[in-house]
Structure formats: C-alpha cells, structure tokens
Amino acid sequence: MGKAVLFGLVVMGFGNTVCAQGPAKKPTPPPASPIVIDTNFVVQQKMQGHSNYAKAMAYSPDGKFLVTAAWDTKVNVYALDSNTGVGPVVRTFDGFKSLVNSLAFSKDGKMLGMGSKDFSFRVNNIETGDVVFQTQDHKDAITSVKFEPAGKYAYTSSLDGTLRMYDVAQPLNNLKPKFIDYGKPINDFLLSSGTKQLYVVASSGSDIEVIDFAKTLIRSYKGHSAGVTCLDISANKKMMASGSLDKTVIVWDVATGAIIKKFEGHTWKVNSVNFSKDGKYVVSACNDGETRVWEIATGNCVAILKSFITNAQQAQFSPNGKRIAVVGAMEAQGNNYGAVIYKTPEMKPKVAAGKGGVSGTTGTGTGTGKPGSGSSGVNTPANTTPVTPKRTVTKYEGDVWPPPAPKKKK
C-alpha cells in the first residue's frame, strides 16, 4: 500500500495483539510513574483577554497564532511573536450562545473550526475573520472538531452520539447530511483521510473503538478501566495517546496495538493529551489543576505545571516545541482570564569533537531529555557515539487492510 495511507487505515493493526484474558483475579495496581522533575519548565506569561475561565485552545500549524475559547462565549486570537511566542489579542470571534468546546485549524492554518455547547459548528477565515461555513445540525454539545489534511472537509463529534462530515469548500454538497449515528456520547475522535473513512472514537466506555461510515465496529482497544475522554496522534502516526476518567494516560503503538507506556499520577479526570512534535513527550491536563509532561522513553513525569491554573482543561505544545500553553480555571487575575504559557527547556549546545572523535550533544545530568531538543538526556562524552539499544518492532507488512484478525487456536 502506498504512502498515502494515513492514520485511520494504519491503526487497524492495533487489535491484532489483544490477548485472551487469563483466570479472573484482582489486579495489583502498578506504582505511579517515576517523577524526575526538570526545573527548566518556567512560566513565561499569562495570555489574558477573557472575562471567564478558558476551556479550549489551539496553536496554528505555523505557530503564528494561539486561539483560546472561554465561558464568556468568545474566542480570542493572539498573534504570536516568532521569538517570544506570546502576543496581543488581534481578533475576537463571538456570536455563540454558549461555550466553544473545541478548536481546530486546517492544515494550511487559514481556517479555524469552532464547535460549541450551543450545538453549532462554525468555520472562520483566521486572517479576514469572515465566516466560511456554519451549521447547527447537532442535537447536543459538540465535543471535538477536526479537519482532514486537504482542508476540504471538516468533522465534528457530539454528545448526541453522532459524527458529522461537512464539505466546507463547497457548502451545497451538505444538503444531504453525512453522518454516523454512533449511538453513544462521543468525547473525542481521530479520523482518516483514506477512502474507507475510518474513525477512532473515545466514548463514555473504557474501550477505544474504530468504526466506519456504516457504523461497523472494526476494532476495539482495551487498556483503560473507565471512560476515555481524549485522544491524540503523534506527528509520525506511529503512536496514539489517550486520557481517561481512570486518571491515567496511555501511549499506544499504532502498528501493533501494544501499550508503550501507561502513565499514572493524576488524581482526577484527564481532560486532554498532546504529543510534542518530535514524539518524545506527552503533555496531559487534569481536573486536579495539574498539567504533567511525560517522557515516553523513560516513563518519567518530567514536569508538573500548576501555576495560576486550578482546573486544567487543555494543554498543548507549540509547533516548535519551545512552549506549552495551558487553559482552564484560572486564579483571579482581576476578572481577566486566558492561558498560561510555559517555556520548555532550551536546546543544549553541541560540543565540538576532539581529534578522531564524533561531535555529540551535552546531556542534562537529570536522566531526562528536553522537549524540542532532540537530546536523550544522557551525559555523553563529546568524543564518543551514543549507542541506542535495539528493540524488536513488530509491524504488519501485508497488503490487505484491515489486517486479518488472529486465528483462534483449536
């Protein structure tokens, strides 16, 4: 199969590694993920401009804008300085009757999709502010908004149990509604731009399910013990992260369905998960007010961010990995609310190699890497080449999708 195959098709390999359950017994909960705090995460600035708590946020793909949505029913657009990563409010989208729950940019960064608790979905041009598309087809709050890579179609999920597809480029094509009646409230979803339009859905149950437009259940992934609340996919499409009411974050191997890491330490509902662009870290936001940064390779929690936010609703890495923005219930700032921006650790300088040596990257001395740095965090002498341990990687190499289910033993 060609390179055009995207996440929704590749993800089908998940289900093949689900094993039969052994004799029922009370499981022993694993210890909480190790905490190795990196003190280089610092508060850089508070992005204000709302009159009530912020709920949702999104960085534009080019890093030029940060958008926040709050309980004041407004959506603020901040123009970001390329060096500092912060800036003023340059545009406000209003007209909603309730909170905007979800924000998403098209891949080219020109369009902003907004899904609201008032059941409405709207797309605006980020530069001109013009309304490109709007509808109110859902019967309950919209929970998630996504654009397919080409930007022609936008997708929405809702607590009404439906996934809807809209042609935002040619609105007349929406006269005949295109939707999946999933039948259960949907908290989040990931989509495919492949021909079969397969979706990974996080619903009120503990399983993550893959379905198609015919509402056919393709695969079911098990690992959480309570409702799944949020999903994200890594930039290389090889990992998926999920957060849950069970207070955990799971990172999955897309090709095999194996659990790469299960992070524990949050004390309440996990509201959002987001990968760093290099795929080395996941940041999660929780109702307990903590935003945690997890290092996937080591399983360590490398940062617990708590400044000003008392109920973290969403956290996201900036496209260049240099900052993390967090929105949620903010401590009183004179009736002025918004997002808190954290600066991630700086890239370490490269050390020149001696004669006959190979240039390396200085380590941190903490045993943890740095988001955006590409460093392993190990103190490596400048005249040696770091050795990465090899690990066996199982992958599906057939030409049929979805991969066939494993044969039952007779």
Secondary structure, 3 states (H helix, E strand, C coil): CCCCCCHHHHHHHHHHHCCCCCCCCCCCCCCCCCECCCCCCEEEEEEEEECCCEEEEEECCCCCEEEEEECCCCEEEEECCCCCCCCCEEEEECCCCCCEEEEEECCCCCEEEEEECCCCEEEEECCCCCEEEEECCCCCCEEEEEECCCCCEEEEEECCCEEEEEECCCHHHHCCCEEEECCCCEEEEEECCCCCCCEEEEECCCCEEEECCCCCEEEEECCCCCCEEEEEECCCCCEEEEEECCCEEEEEECCCCCEEEEEECCCCCEEEEEECCCCCEEEEEECCCCEEEEECCCCCEEEEECCCEEEEEEEEECCCCCEEEEEEEECCCCCCEEEEEEECCCCCCEECCCCCCCCEECCCCCCCCCCCCCCCCCCCCCCCCCCCCCCCCCCCCCCCCCCCCCCCCC
